[in-house]
């Protein structure tokens, strides 16, 4: 089954027009989690704080993953 991974963050938004084949929704969800974590690492180190990956198939959106980073300086450190 073909799944698509749309990405939106503080700096960028892209709809996945190619997609990727996965045996089922659970396998696609695992890939969406890995994608969100990878994108989040880059976004957060660039000063961003939000990443959303929307997983969809040819018919509908299946899952939305949102990762938010909350920065809280302690003892006057930034």
HTML snippet that shows the backbone in 3Dmol.js (N, CA, C, O; Angstrom):
<script src="https://3Dmol.org/build/3Dmol-min.js"></script>
<div id="view" style="width:600px;height:400px;position:relative"></div>
<script>
const pdb = `
ATOM      1  N   UNK A   1       0.849  -1.172   0.000  1.00  0.00           N
ATOM      2  CA  UNK A   1       0.000   0.000   0.000  1.00  0.00           C
ATOM      3  C   UNK A   1       0.899   1.240   0.000  1.00  0.00           C
ATOM      4  O   UNK A   1       1.945   1.251   0.648  1.00  0.00           O
ATOM      5  N   UNK A   2       0.494   2.267  -0.716  1.00  0.00           N
ATOM      6  CA  UNK A   2       1.286   3.491  -0.837  1.00  0.00           C
ATOM      7  C   UNK A   2       0.862   4.490   0.240  1.00  0.00           C
ATOM      8  O   UNK A   2      -0.325   4.728   0.464  1.00  0.00           O
ATOM      9  N   UNK A   3       1.875   5.068   0.902  1.00  0.00           N
ATOM     10  CA  UNK A   3       1.651   6.074   1.938  1.00  0.00           C
ATOM     11  C   UNK A   3       2.479   7.311   1.618  1.00  0.00           C
ATOM     12  O   UNK A   3       3.531   7.234   0.984  1.00  0.00           O
ATOM     13  N   UNK A   4       1.975   8.452   2.075  1.00  0.00           N
ATOM     14  CA  UNK A   4       2.608   9.740   1.820  1.00  0.00           C
ATOM     15  C   UNK A   4       2.880  10.431   3.148  1.00  0.00           C
ATOM     16  O   UNK A   4       2.105  10.305   4.096  1.00  0.00           O
ATOM     17  N   UNK A   5       3.989  11.161   3.206  1.00  0.00           N
ATOM     18  CA  UNK A   5       4.438  11.791   4.439  1.00  0.00           C
ATOM     19  C   UNK A   5       4.575  13.297   4.210  1.00  0.00           C
ATOM     20  O   UNK A   5       5.601  13.762   3.714  1.00  0.00           O
ATOM     21  N   UNK A   6       3.551  14.049   4.567  1.00  0.00           N
ATOM     22  CA  UNK A   6       3.589  15.502   4.427  1.00  0.00           C
ATOM     23  C   UNK A   6       4.269  16.084   5.667  1.00  0.00           C
ATOM     24  O   UNK A   6       4.015  15.643   6.788  1.00  0.00           O
ATOM     25  N   UNK A   7       5.134  17.078   5.454  1.00  0.00           N
ATOM     26  CA  UNK A   7       5.921  17.646   6.543  1.00  0.00           C
ATOM     27  C   UNK A   7       5.679  19.144   6.636  1.00  0.00           C
ATOM     28  O   UNK A   7       5.663  19.852   5.629  1.00  0.00           O
ATOM     29  N   UNK A   8       5.492  19.609   7.863  1.00  0.00           N
ATOM     30  CA  UNK A   8       5.365  21.039   8.122  1.00  0.00           C
ATOM     31  C   UNK A   8       6.139  21.343   9.398  1.00  0.00           C
ATOM     32  O   UNK A   8       5.997  20.642  10.401  1.00  0.00           O
ATOM     33  N   UNK A   9       6.966  22.401   9.356  1.00  0.00           N
ATOM     34  CA  UNK A   9       7.671  22.836  10.554  1.00  0.00           C
ATOM     35  C   UNK A   9       7.731  24.352  10.569  1.00  0.00           C
ATOM     36  O   UNK A   9       7.042  25.002   9.782  1.00  0.00           O
ATOM     37  N   UNK A  10       8.542  24.930  11.448  1.00  0.00           N
ATOM     38  CA  UNK A  10       8.626  26.380  11.580  1.00  0.00           C
ATOM     39  C   UNK A  10       9.147  27.068  10.314  1.00  0.00           C
ATOM     40  O   UNK A  10       8.890  28.253  10.102  1.00  0.00           O
ATOM     41  N   UNK A  11       9.868  26.339   9.489  1.00  0.00           N
ATOM     42  CA  UNK A  11      10.561  26.942   8.360  1.00  0.00           C
ATOM     43  C   UNK A  11      10.112  26.433   6.989  1.00  0.00           C
ATOM     44  O   UNK A  11      10.459  27.027   5.967  1.00  0.00           O
ATOM     45  N   UNK A  12       9.346  25.343   6.955  1.00  0.00           N
ATOM     46  CA  UNK A  12       9.187  24.597   5.715  1.00  0.00           C
ATOM     47  C   UNK A  12       7.865  23.839   5.737  1.00  0.00           C
ATOM     48  O   UNK A  12       7.405  23.403   6.793  1.00  0.00           O
ATOM     49  N   UNK A  13       7.264  23.687   4.571  1.00  0.00           N
ATOM     50  CA  UNK A  13       6.083  22.822   4.431  1.00  0.00           C
ATOM     51  C   UNK A  13       6.163  22.153   3.066  1.00  0.00           C
ATOM     52  O   UNK A  13       6.430  22.803   2.054  1.00  0.00           O
ATOM     53  N   UNK A  14       5.930  20.852   3.055  1.00  0.00           N
ATOM     54  CA  UNK A  14       5.999  20.117   1.786  1.00  0.00           C
ATOM     55  C   UNK A  14       5.013  18.965   1.795  1.00  0.00           C
ATOM     56  O   UNK A  14       4.931  18.201   2.757  1.00  0.00           O
ATOM     57  N   UNK A  15       4.270  18.856   0.708  1.00  0.00           N
ATOM     58  CA  UNK A  15       3.397  17.707   0.501  1.00  0.00           C
ATOM     59  C   UNK A  15       4.193  16.648  -0.253  1.00  0.00           C
ATOM     60  O   UNK A  15       4.885  16.954  -1.225  1.00  0.00           O
ATOM     61  N   UNK A  16       4.093  15.431   0.192  1.00  0.00           N
ATOM     62  CA  UNK A  16       4.782  14.306  -0.437  1.00  0.00           C
ATOM     63  C   UNK A  16       3.963  13.837  -1.633  1.00  0.00           C
ATOM     64  O   UNK A  16       2.878  13.280  -1.467  1.00  0.00           O
ATOM     65  N   UNK A  17       4.475  14.059  -2.820  1.00  0.00           N
ATOM     66  CA  UNK A  17       3.768  13.646  -4.035  1.00  0.00           C
ATOM     67  C   UNK A  17       4.172  12.267  -4.520  1.00  0.00           C
ATOM     68  O   UNK A  17       3.467  11.666  -5.331  1.00  0.00           O
ATOM     69  N   UNK A  18       5.305  11.752  -4.033  1.00  0.00           N
ATOM     70  CA  UNK A  18       5.798  10.440  -4.471  1.00  0.00           C
ATOM     71  C   UNK A  18       5.294   9.300  -3.601  1.00  0.00           C
ATOM     72  O   UNK A  18       4.821   8.285  -4.111  1.00  0.00           O
ATOM     73  N   UNK A  19       5.395   9.466  -2.300  1.00  0.00           N
ATOM     74  CA  UNK A  19       4.994   8.413  -1.385  1.00  0.00           C
ATOM     75  C   UNK A  19       5.977   7.262  -1.374  1.00  0.00           C
ATOM     76  O   UNK A  19       6.995   7.279  -2.066  1.00  0.00           O
ATOM     77  N   UNK A  20       5.649   6.258  -0.570  1.00  0.00           N
ATOM     78  CA  UNK A  20       6.481   5.068  -0.440  1.00  0.00           C
ATOM     79  C   UNK A  20       5.573   3.879  -0.136  1.00  0.00           C
ATOM     80  O   UNK A  20       4.546   4.020   0.529  1.00  0.00           O
ATOM     81  N   UNK A  21       5.961   2.723  -0.625  1.00  0.00           N
ATOM     82  CA  UNK A  21       5.190   1.507  -0.377  1.00  0.00           C
ATOM     83  C   UNK A  21       5.551   0.927   0.984  1.00  0.00           C
ATOM     84  O   UNK A  21       6.725   0.813   1.336  1.00  0.00           O
ATOM     85  N   UNK A  22       4.530   0.566   1.736  1.00  0.00           N
ATOM     86  CA  UNK A  22       4.677  -0.100   3.033  1.00  0.00           C
ATOM     87  C   UNK A  22       3.644  -1.215   3.094  1.00  0.00           C
ATOM     88  O   UNK A  22       2.562  -1.089   2.521  1.00  0.00           O
ATOM     89  N   UNK A  23       3.968  -2.308   3.784  1.00  0.00           N
ATOM     90  CA  UNK A  23       3.042  -3.449   3.815  1.00  0.00           C
ATOM     91  C   UNK A  23       1.717  -3.152   4.509  1.00  0.00           C
ATOM     92  O   UNK A  23       0.693  -3.757   4.194  1.00  0.00           O
ATOM     93  N   UNK A  24       1.744  -2.199   5.473  1.00  0.00           N
ATOM     94  CA  UNK A  24       0.513  -1.868   6.198  1.00  0.00           C
ATOM     95  C   UNK A  24       0.677  -0.518   6.888  1.00  0.00           C
ATOM     96  O   UNK A  24       1.748   0.088   6.852  1.00  0.00           O
ATOM     97  N   UNK A  25      -0.400  -0.061   7.514  1.00  0.00           N
ATOM     98  CA  UNK A  25      -0.396   1.241   8.172  1.00  0.00           C
ATOM     99  C   UNK A  25       0.580   1.290   9.343  1.00  0.00           C
ATOM    100  O   UNK A  25       1.177   2.333   9.611  1.00  0.00           O
ATOM    101  N   UNK A  26       0.742   0.178  10.034  1.00  0.00           N
ATOM    102  CA  UNK A  26       1.674   0.147  11.182  1.00  0.00           C
ATOM    103  C   UNK A  26       3.107   0.378  10.714  1.00  0.00           C
ATOM    104  O   UNK A  26       3.848   1.120  11.358  1.00  0.00           O
ATOM    105  N   UNK A  27       3.506  -0.230   9.630  1.00  0.00           N
ATOM    106  CA  UNK A  27       4.859  -0.025   9.097  1.00  0.00           C
ATOM    107  C   UNK A  27       5.031   1.420   8.637  1.00  0.00           C
ATOM    108  O   UNK A  27       6.088   2.017   8.846  1.00  0.00           O
ATOM    109  N   UNK A  28       4.013   1.976   8.022  1.00  0.00           N
ATOM    110  CA  UNK A  28       4.074   3.370   7.588  1.00  0.00           C
ATOM    111  C   UNK A  28       4.142   4.305   8.794  1.00  0.00           C
ATOM    112  O   UNK A  28       4.833   5.323   8.749  1.00  0.00           O
ATOM    113  N   UNK A  29       3.431   3.967   9.868  1.00  0.00           N
ATOM    114  CA  UNK A  29       3.480   4.778  11.089  1.00  0.00           C
ATOM    115  C   UNK A  29       4.890   4.789  11.671  1.00  0.00           C
ATOM    116  O   UNK A  29       5.370   5.838  12.102  1.00  0.00           O
ATOM    117  N   UNK A  30       5.550   3.653  11.688  1.00  0.00           N
ATOM    118  CA  UNK A  30       6.930   3.596  12.185  1.00  0.00           C
ATOM    119  C   UNK A  30       7.839   4.500  11.355  1.00  0.00           C
ATOM    120  O   UNK A  30       8.701   5.189  11.900  1.00  0.00           O
ATOM    121  N   UNK A  31       7.648   4.495  10.057  1.00  0.00           N
ATOM    122  CA  UNK A  31       8.439   5.361   9.182  1.00  0.00           C
ATOM    123  C   UNK A  31       8.106   6.830   9.438  1.00  0.00           C
ATOM    124  O   UNK A  31       8.998   7.678   9.413  1.00  0.00           O
ATOM    125  N   UNK A  32       6.850   7.135   9.680  1.00  0.00           N
ATOM    126  CA  UNK A  32       6.451   8.515   9.982  1.00  0.00           C
ATOM    127  C   UNK A  32       7.094   8.990  11.279  1.00  0.00           C
ATOM    128  O   UNK A  32       7.516  10.143  11.366  1.00  0.00           O
ATOM    129  N   UNK A  33       7.176   8.136  12.274  1.00  0.00           N
ATOM    130  CA  UNK A  33       7.814   8.483  13.548  1.00  0.00           C
ATOM    131  C   UNK A  33       9.302   8.755  13.323  1.00  0.00           C
ATOM    132  O   UNK A  33       9.835   9.737  13.839  1.00  0.00           O
ATOM    133  N   UNK A  34       9.964   7.906  12.569  1.00  0.00           N
ATOM    134  CA  UNK A  34      11.389   8.108  12.276  1.00  0.00           C
ATOM    135  C   UNK A  34      11.599   9.407  11.498  1.00  0.00           C
ATOM    136  O   UNK A  34      12.549  10.145  11.759  1.00  0.00           O
ATOM    137  N   UNK A  35      10.725   9.677  10.560  1.00  0.00           N
ATOM    138  CA  UNK A  35      10.827  10.911   9.776  1.00  0.00           C
ATOM    139  C   UNK A  35      10.638  12.132  10.665  1.00  0.00           C
ATOM    140  O   UNK A  35      11.415  13.083  10.586  1.00  0.00           O
ATOM    141  N   UNK A  36       9.616  12.115  11.508  1.00  0.00           N
ATOM    142  CA  UNK A  36       9.345  13.243  12.402  1.00  0.00           C
ATOM    143  C   UNK A  36      10.527  13.498  13.333  1.00  0.00           C
ATOM    144  O   UNK A  36      10.905  14.649  13.553  1.00  0.00           O
ATOM    145  N   UNK A  37      11.111  12.438  13.880  1.00  0.00           N
ATOM    146  CA  UNK A  37      12.248  12.594  14.786  1.00  0.00           C
ATOM    147  C   UNK A  37      13.461  13.174  14.068  1.00  0.00           C
ATOM    148  O   UNK A  37      14.163  14.024  14.616  1.00  0.00           O
ATOM    149  N   UNK A  38      13.701  12.725  12.874  1.00  0.00           N
ATOM    150  CA  UNK A  38      14.830  13.220  12.094  1.00  0.00           C
ATOM    151  C   UNK A  38      14.665  14.698  11.741  1.00  0.00           C
ATOM    152  O   UNK A  38      15.594  15.490  11.895  1.00  0.00           O
ATOM    153  N   UNK A  39      13.488  15.052  11.272  1.00  0.00           N
ATOM    154  CA  UNK A  39      13.217  16.448  10.928  1.00  0.00           C
ATOM    155  C   UNK A  39      13.283  17.316  12.184  1.00  0.00           C
ATOM    156  O   UNK A  39      13.838  18.415  12.150  1.00  0.00           O
ATOM    157  N   UNK A  40      12.719  16.828  13.292  1.00  0.00           N
ATOM    158  CA  UNK A  40      12.714  17.588  14.548  1.00  0.00           C
ATOM    159  C   UNK A  40      14.131  17.908  15.004  1.00  0.00           C
ATOM    160  O   UNK A  40      14.389  19.021  15.461  1.00  0.00           O
ATOM    161  N   UNK A  41      15.032  16.982  14.892  1.00  0.00           N
ATOM    162  CA  UNK A  41      16.423  17.221  15.296  1.00  0.00           C
ATOM    163  C   UNK A  41      16.986  18.422  14.538  1.00  0.00           C
ATOM    164  O   UNK A  41      17.597  19.305  15.141  1.00  0.00           O
ATOM    165  N   UNK A  42      16.784  18.460  13.237  1.00  0.00           N
ATOM    166  CA  UNK A  42      17.300  19.564  12.426  1.00  0.00           C
ATOM    167  C   UNK A  42      16.588  20.875  12.731  1.00  0.00           C
ATOM    168  O   UNK A  42      17.228  21.921  12.836  1.00  0.00           O
ATOM    169  N   UNK A  43      15.277  20.824  12.872  1.00  0.00           N
ATOM    170  CA  UNK A  43      14.493  22.030  13.152  1.00  0.00           C
ATOM    171  C   UNK A  43      14.864  22.605  14.512  1.00  0.00           C
ATOM    172  O   UNK A  43      15.062  23.814  14.638  1.00  0.00           O
ATOM    173  N   UNK A  44      14.960  21.762  15.520  1.00  0.00           N
ATOM    174  CA  UNK A  44      15.227  22.240  16.870  1.00  0.00           C
ATOM    175  C   UNK A  44      16.625  22.834  16.992  1.00  0.00           C
ATOM    176  O   UNK A  44      16.809  23.826  17.696  1.00  0.00           O
ATOM    177  N   UNK A  45      17.609  22.248  16.321  1.00  0.00           N
ATOM    178  CA  UNK A  45      18.963  22.803  16.389  1.00  0.00           C
ATOM    179  C   UNK A  45      19.073  24.104  15.597  1.00  0.00           C
ATOM    180  O   UNK A  45      20.041  24.846  15.757  1.00  0.00           O
ATOM    181  N   UNK A  46      18.090  24.383  14.747  1.00  0.00           N
ATOM    182  CA  UNK A  46      18.064  25.637  13.989  1.00  0.00           C
ATOM    183  C   UNK A  46      17.207  26.700  14.670  1.00  0.00           C
ATOM    184  O   UNK A  46      16.988  27.772  14.106  1.00  0.00           O
ATOM    185  N   UNK A  47      16.725  26.416  15.869  1.00  0.00           N
ATOM    186  CA  UNK A  47      15.943  27.380  16.621  1.00  0.00           C
ATOM    187  C   UNK A  47      14.440  27.228  16.499  1.00  0.00           C
ATOM    188  O   UNK A  47      13.700  27.998  17.110  1.00  0.00           O
ATOM    189  N   UNK A  48      13.972  26.274  15.738  1.00  0.00           N
ATOM    190  CA  UNK A  48      12.547  26.023  15.602  1.00  0.00           C
ATOM    191  C   UNK A  48      11.997  25.246  16.781  1.00  0.00           C
ATOM    192  O   UNK A  48      12.745  24.823  17.663  1.00  0.00           O
ATOM    193  N   UNK A  49      10.679  25.059  16.792  1.00  0.00           N
ATOM    194  CA  UNK A  49      10.081  24.358  17.928  1.00  0.00           C
ATOM    195  C   UNK A  49       8.926  23.430  17.569  1.00  0.00           C
ATOM    196  O   UNK A  49       8.387  22.764  18.453  1.00  0.00           O
ATOM    197  N   UNK A  50       8.526  23.364  16.293  1.00  0.00           N
ATOM    198  CA  UNK A  50       7.372  22.535  15.924  1.00  0.00           C
ATOM    199  C   UNK A  50       7.655  21.721  14.660  1.00  0.00           C
ATOM    200  O   UNK A  50       8.255  22.210  13.703  1.00  0.00           O
ATOM    201  N   UNK A  51       7.212  20.486  14.686  1.00  0.00           N
ATOM    202  CA  UNK A  51       7.239  19.624  13.506  1.00  0.00           C
ATOM    203  C   UNK A  51       5.931  18.840  13.478  1.00  0.00           C
ATOM    204  O   UNK A  51       5.498  18.289  14.491  1.00  0.00           O
ATOM    205  N   UNK A  52       5.312  18.799  12.307  1.00  0.00           N
ATOM    206  CA  UNK A  52       4.105  17.992  12.117  1.00  0.00           C
ATOM    207  C   UNK A  52       4.310  17.132  10.880  1.00  0.00           C
ATOM    208  O   UNK A  52       4.646  17.640   9.811  1.00  0.00           O
ATOM    209  N   UNK A  53       4.108  15.835  11.030  1.00  0.00           N
ATOM    210  CA  UNK A  53       4.133  14.912   9.898  1.00  0.00           C
ATOM    211  C   UNK A  53       2.740  14.306   9.783  1.00  0.00           C
ATOM    212  O   UNK A  53       2.230  13.701  10.726  1.00  0.00           O
ATOM    213  N   UNK A  54       2.141  14.478   8.625  1.00  0.00           N
ATOM    214  CA  UNK A  54       0.823  13.894   8.366  1.00  0.00           C
ATOM    215  C   UNK A  54       1.002  12.700   7.444  1.00  0.00           C
ATOM    216  O   UNK A  54       1.540  12.823   6.344  1.00  0.00           O
ATOM    217  N   UNK A  55       0.551  11.561   7.902  1.00  0.00           N
ATOM    218  CA  UNK A  55       0.622  10.318   7.137  1.00  0.00           C
ATOM    219  C   UNK A  55      -0.718  10.130   6.435  1.00  0.00           C
ATOM    220  O   UNK A  55      -1.776  10.205   7.060  1.00  0.00           O
ATOM    221  N   UNK A  56      -0.658   9.889   5.141  1.00  0.00           N
ATOM    222  CA  UNK A  56      -1.903   9.646   4.396  1.00  0.00           C
ATOM    223  C   UNK A  56      -1.689   8.543   3.380  1.00  0.00           C
ATOM    224  O   UNK A  56      -0.562   8.246   2.984  1.00  0.00           O
ATOM    225  N   UNK A  57      -2.790   7.945   2.968  1.00  0.00           N
ATOM    226  CA  UNK A  57      -2.754   6.968   1.883  1.00  0.00           C
ATOM    227  C   UNK A  57      -3.440   7.602   0.666  1.00  0.00           C
ATOM    228  O   UNK A  57      -3.676   8.811   0.658  1.00  0.00           O
ATOM    229  N   UNK A  58      -3.753   6.832  -0.327  1.00  0.00           N
ATOM    230  CA  UNK A  58      -4.370   7.393  -1.531  1.00  0.00           C
ATOM    231  C   UNK A  58      -5.787   7.919  -1.294  1.00  0.00           C
ATOM    232  O   UNK A  58      -6.320   8.659  -2.121  1.00  0.00           O
ATOM    233  N   UNK A  59      -6.393   7.540  -0.172  1.00  0.00           N
ATOM    234  CA  UNK A  59      -7.782   7.889   0.076  1.00  0.00           C
ATOM    235  C   UNK A  59      -7.994   8.951   1.139  1.00  0.00           C
ATOM    236  O   UNK A  59      -8.927   9.748   1.041  1.00  0.00           O
ATOM    237  N   UNK A  60      -7.128   8.973   2.168  1.00  0.00           N
ATOM    238  CA  UNK A  60      -7.387   9.861   3.300  1.00  0.00           C
ATOM    239  C   UNK A  60      -6.154  10.038   4.171  1.00  0.00           C
ATOM    240  O   UNK A  60      -5.185   9.286   4.060  1.00  0.00           O
ATOM    241  N   UNK A  61      -6.203  11.041   5.038  1.00  0.00           N
ATOM    242  CA  UNK A  61      -5.171  11.185   6.067  1.00  0.00           C
ATOM    243  C   UNK A  61      -5.392  10.097   7.099  1.00  0.00           C
ATOM    244  O   UNK A  61      -6.524   9.804   7.482  1.00  0.00           O
ATOM    245  N   UNK A  62      -4.293   9.501   7.545  1.00  0.00           N
ATOM    246  CA  UNK A  62      -4.365   8.360   8.455  1.00  0.00           C
ATOM    247  C   UNK A  62      -3.928   8.737   9.869  1.00  0.00           C
ATOM    248  O   UNK A  62      -4.501   8.262  10.849  1.00  0.00           O
ATOM    249  N   UNK A  63      -2.905   9.599   9.971  1.00  0.00           N
ATOM    250  CA  UNK A  63      -2.300   9.897  11.268  1.00  0.00           C
ATOM    251  C   UNK A  63      -1.575  11.226  11.187  1.00  0.00           C
ATOM    252  O   UNK A  63      -0.984  11.559  10.160  1.00  0.00           O
ATOM    253  N   UNK A  64      -1.621  11.984  12.275  1.00  0.00           N
ATOM    254  CA  UNK A  64      -0.823  13.207  12.367  1.00  0.00           C
ATOM    255  C   UNK A  64       0.075  13.090  13.583  1.00  0.00           C
ATOM    256  O   UNK A  64      -0.394  12.821  14.690  1.00  0.00           O
ATOM    257  N   UNK A  65       1.378  13.294  13.373  1.00  0.00           N
ATOM    258  CA  UNK A  65       2.348  13.286  14.461  1.00  0.00           C
ATOM    259  C   UNK A  65       2.835  14.708  14.662  1.00  0.00           C
ATOM    260  O   UNK A  65       3.251  15.362  13.706  1.00  0.00           O
ATOM    261  N   UNK A  66       2.789  15.190  15.886  1.00  0.00           N
ATOM    262  CA  UNK A  66       3.272  16.534  16.195  1.00  0.00           C
ATOM    263  C   UNK A  66       4.328  16.430  17.287  1.00  0.00           C
ATOM    264  O   UNK A  66       4.129  15.773  18.308  1.00  0.00           O
ATOM    265  N   UNK A  67       5.454  17.092  17.047  1.00  0.00           N
ATOM    266  CA  UNK A  67       6.522  17.150  18.041  1.00  0.00           C
ATOM    267  C   UNK A  67       6.786  18.623  18.316  1.00  0.00           C
ATOM    268  O   UNK A  67       7.001  19.412  17.396  1.00  0.00           O
ATOM    269  N   UNK A  68       6.767  18.981  19.592  1.00  0.00           N
ATOM    270  CA  UNK A  68       7.018  20.361  20.003  1.00  0.00           C
ATOM    271  C   UNK A  68       8.138  20.379  21.022  1.00  0.00           C
ATOM    272  O   UNK A  68       8.165  19.571  21.950  1.00  0.00           O
ATOM    273  N   UNK A  69       9.061  21.307  20.838  1.00  0.00           N
ATOM    274  CA  UNK A  69      10.151  21.486  21.783  1.00  0.00           C
ATOM    275  C   UNK A  69       9.837  22.698  22.635  1.00  0.00           C
ATOM    276  O   UNK A  69       9.551  23.774  22.110  1.00  0.00           O
ATOM    277  N   UNK A  70       9.888  22.530  23.952  1.00  0.00           N
ATOM    278  CA  UNK A  70       9.697  23.645  24.877  1.00  0.00           C
ATOM    279  C   UNK A  70      11.053  23.946  25.513  1.00  0.00           C
ATOM    280  O   UNK A  70      11.622  23.114  26.220  1.00  0.00           O
ATOM    281  N   UNK A  71      11.554  25.144  25.249  1.00  0.00           N
ATOM    282  CA  UNK A  71      12.831  25.563  25.830  1.00  0.00           C
ATOM    283  C   UNK A  71      12.543  26.359  27.098  1.00  0.00           C
ATOM    284  O   UNK A  71      11.685  27.242  27.108  1.00  0.00           O
ATOM    285  N   UNK A  72      13.271  26.036  28.171  1.00  0.00           N
ATOM    286  CA  UNK A  72      13.102  26.749  29.424  1.00  0.00           C
ATOM    287  C   UNK A  72      14.487  27.022  30.006  1.00  0.00           C
ATOM    288  O   UNK A  72      15.075  26.151  30.646  1.00  0.00           O
ATOM    289  N   UNK A  73      15.007  28.228  29.784  1.00  0.00           N
ATOM    290  CA  UNK A  73      16.318  28.546  30.355  1.00  0.00           C
ATOM    291  C   UNK A  73      16.276  28.476  31.878  1.00  0.00           C
ATOM    292  O   UNK A  73      15.308  28.907  32.503  1.00  0.00           O
ATOM    293  N   UNK A  74      17.330  27.933  32.462  1.00  0.00           N
ATOM    294  CA  UNK A  74      17.431  27.815  33.926  1.00  0.00           C
ATOM    295  C   UNK A  74      18.630  28.622  34.421  1.00  0.00           C
ATOM    296  O   UNK A  74      19.668  28.674  33.762  1.00  0.00           O
ATOM    297  N   UNK A  75      18.484  29.229  35.545  1.00  0.00           N
ATOM    298  CA  UNK A  75      19.574  29.978  36.189  1.00  0.00           C
ATOM    299  C   UNK A  75      20.199  31.012  35.258  1.00  0.00           C
ATOM    300  O   UNK A  75      21.418  31.182  35.258  1.00  0.00           O
ATOM    301  N   UNK A  76      19.390  31.696  34.473  1.00  0.00           N
ATOM    302  CA  UNK A  76      19.904  32.747  33.622  1.00  0.00           C
ATOM    303  C   UNK A  76      20.626  32.278  32.378  1.00  0.00           C
ATOM    304  O   UNK A  76      21.166  33.108  31.647  1.00  0.00           O
ATOM    305  N   UNK A  77      20.660  30.978  32.103  1.00  0.00           N
ATOM    306  CA  UNK A  77      21.293  30.447  30.891  1.00  0.00           C
ATOM    307  C   UNK A  77      20.294  30.416  29.758  1.00  0.00           C
ATOM    308  O   UNK A  77      19.109  30.159  29.969  1.00  0.00           O
ATOM    309  N   UNK A  78      20.775  30.678  28.547  1.00  0.00           N
ATOM    310  CA  UNK A  78      19.856  30.624  27.413  1.00  0.00           C
ATOM    311  C   UNK A  78      20.253  29.583  26.419  1.00  0.00           C
ATOM    312  O   UNK A  78      19.579  29.410  25.403  1.00  0.00           O
TER     313      UNK A  78
END
`;
const viewer = $3Dmol.createViewer("view");
viewer.addModel(pdb, "pdb");
viewer.setStyle({}, {cartoon: {color: "spectrum"}});
viewer.zoomTo();
viewer.render();
</script>
